């Protein structure tokens, strides 16, 4: 099966699953959400949400601060929505037991330091990090990195495009125009 056909099939299945899943979250999905909240993914999407407004601000003329504040609302829900969509990509590549191992590591103080990019990692921390990435689950993460990245990029692209369009539409409906 070609890469394009696989991507189309994944996207089709992803959309079907997303729209058919009820609001109830199962334990597997909850474990993935917790993992994504601990491994820095949630922070990345919070930052992406904020950066989108930097781009919008450059494109629109004379939008008052109170209007920006109004259209910025919904960040938490939007970020949690994309996190929930990302769970489907992780389900495709990892078992629940593997996600639990990943989640357990990323809840540690060592992993928090790693995610935050602090410069205070000790030799003991570095040993723990190496031990994790040399473990069976660490090797699987590395083996799945490329395929998972493709799935994540697809989901992220849809999320950011839809979000950008929604916020841009709100500004246009309020009568603001883009710079020429």
N, C-alpha and C positions, 0 to 999 in steps of 0.2 A: 504494500500500500504506500503510495507516495506521501511525502511529508505534507503537502497541501491537502490531500484527501484526509489524512489523519487529523490535521488541524481543524478542518471543516467538520469532520465527524465529532471531534472533541467539543467544538463550540456548539454544535447542534445538541449533543447530549447534555452539555453543561447548561444550556439555556432551558432545555426540557426539565432537567432536574431542578434547577433553580426555581422555575415557575410552578413546579408541581409539589415542591417540598412545603410542608406546612410550617407555621411559625415556630413549632415546637423543635427544640434542639436536642438531638440524641447525645449520648455520652461521648461518642467518637468525635462528633463535631465540636462539642464543648472542649474536649481535650485539645483539639487543633486550635481553637480560638484562644485558649489559655497559652498554648505554645507560641502562637503568633503575637500575642500581647506581651510575652516575655522576651522574645528573640529580637525585638526591635522593629518588627513589621508595623505594628500599630503606630509607633513614633514616626516611621517613614511616611505613612499615609497622612498623619496629622500635618507633617511638614509639607507634603505635596498639596494638601488642601489649602494651606496658608499661601504657598507659592503661586497657586493658581490666581489668587487675588492680586498678587504683585503684577502678574501678566495682564489681568483684566484692567487694573488701575492704569497701566501704561496705554491701554487701547481706548479708554473712554475719557471724555472731556467733562470737567466741572461736576463731578459726582460728589455730593456732600458726604462727610464722614458718617452721618447718621444713616444714610442710604447704604453705605458699605457695611456698616454694622448690622443692618437689617438683612442684607443678602448673605452675609457670612454665617448666619444662623443655620443650624442643622449639621454642623461639623461632626459632632459625636455620632449621630445616626448614620451619616454618610460614610464615615470611617468604619463603623461597625458593619455596615452593609457590605463594603468591599472585603472586610475580613471574613465575613460569612461566605461570600462568593469564593474567596481563596481556599476555603476549607475543601471545596470540591476538587481542586487541583491536588491538594495534599492527600486526600482520600485515594486519588488515582494512583499515587506513587508509594504510599506508606500504609502499613497496617496500624491499627489502633495501638497495639503493643509498642510499635516503633515510635509512634507519636508520643506515647507516655514516657519513653526513655529520653526523647528529645526535650520534652517539657520538663522532666525532672532535672536534666542538666541545666537548662536555661533558667531555672528557678534558683540556682546556686549563686552565691556571692561572686564567685569567680566568673560565671557567665555574665552576670550584671556588669561587672567591670569590663568584660570583653565587649559587650553590646554598647556600653557608654563610651568606649574608646579611651578609657582612663589610662594614664601612664603609670599607675601604681600596681601593675600586675607583679606579683612576687614570683620567685622561681617555682614555688609550690603551685601557684595559679597556672603558670605556663605548663607545668607537668600535668595538671588536671585537664587543661585544654587539649594537650597532645594526646592524653589517654582517651579522651572522648572521641577525637577525630581519627584516632587509630583503631577505635573499637569497631565492631561489626556495623553498628548504626552509623557511625561516622563515615565509614567507607561507603555505605549505601547512600548517605546524603551526597557524597561526592559523585557517586556513580549516577545518581538521578538529577544532579544539579542542572545540566543542560536542558533536559526534557522539562523539568519543573520550571525552569526559568522561562521557557517558551510559553507554558501555560499561564504563568503568573503575568508575563508581559501582555498576553492577550486579555486577561481579565482586567489588568491595570489600565490598559488602553481604552477599553470600553467604559470603565468607571470614570476615568479622567475626561474623556470626550463627552460623555453624557453630563457630567457635573459642570464642565465648562459651558456647554451649550445651555444648560438650565440656568446658570447664573447670568450668562450673557443675555439670554432671552428676558430674564427679569429686568435687567438694566434697560434694554430696548423698550420693553413694555412700559417702563416708567418714564420714557421719553428721552433717555440719554443717548447720545450718538458717539460713534467711534471717531477717533482722530483720523484724518486723511493723510 
